[in-house]
Amino acid sequence: MSIDKINTVEEAEQPLSMHPQKFALWLFIVTVVMLFAAMTSAYIVRQGEGNWLIFDLPTLFYVNSGIIILSSATMHWAYTAAQKDNLGQVKLAMWLTTVLGFAFLVGQWEAWGVLVDADLFFVGSNISASFLYVITGLHAVHLISGVIFLIIVLISSYKYKVHSKNMTRMEMCVTYWHFLGGLWIYLFVFLLLNH
């Protein structure tokens, strides 16, 4: 058989594949994006109708933005440490990310307290305050699920199940955590520009 004939034989193409759990995570992320796109669109439409109270956002939102950015950095540190099989750094970075996740949630709770002190309630005040509670509350609920995911990966690291040859769970956690951080930054900027 000549070389020309060998070169013309087509190799079977490999189908595109993704781990089923990663695929499910991406579907969930798309769903969350659609939810928040709907919420921010409704916010803009309702704001355009008038009777919209303008008030300053709690300064804790700025602090929380710094916390979530820092937590993304520690999450990336955990990921790169897992790729290098440095389990001590993985554990430390996962602990730091988890603590920062809790700190963000405490900061959100305190920020809602600031809103209450300013007589801005979920129900009974202006609709603009209600939107703020719903948008930040929905993000907080998703962040709670992210913290739970962090704890699961942290426990897995203590069981030696997170390393360079077993990165699926870590990759999913990194993807979800960075998504939640990016989502908060989007929401915060949106609220700054539209409150």
Stockholm file with secondary structure:
# STOCKHOLM 1.0

chainA/1-195         MSIDKINTVEEAEQPLSMHPQKFALWLFIVTVVMLFAAMTSAYIVRQGEGNWLIFDLPTLFYVNSGIIILSSATMHWAYTAAQKDNLGQVKLAMWLTTVLGFAFLVGQWEAWGVLVDADLFFVGSNISASFLYVITGLHAVHLISGVIFLIIVLISSYKYKVHSKNMTRMEMCVTYWHFLGGLWIYLFVFLLLNH
#=GR chainA/1-195 SS CCHHHHHHSCCCCCCCCCCHHHHHHHHHHHHHHHHHHHHHHHHHHHHHTSCCCCCCCCTHHHHHHHHHHHHHHHHHHHHHHHHTTCHHHHHHHHHHHHHHHHHHHHHHHHHHHHHHHTTCCSSSSCHHHHHHHHHHHHHHHHHHHHHHHHHHHHHHHHTTCCBTTBCHHHHHHHHHHHHHHHHHHHHHHHHHHHC
#=GC SS_cons         CCHHHHHHSCCCCCCCCCCHHHHHHHHHHHHHHHHHHHHHHHHHHHHHTSCCCCCCCCTHHHHHHHHHHHHHHHHHHHHHHHHTTCHHHHHHHHHHHHHHHHHHHHHHHHHHHHHHHTTCCSSSSCHHHHHHHHHHHHHHHHHHHHHHHHHHHHHHHHTTCCBTTBCHHHHHHHHHHHHHHHHHHHHHHHHHHHC
//
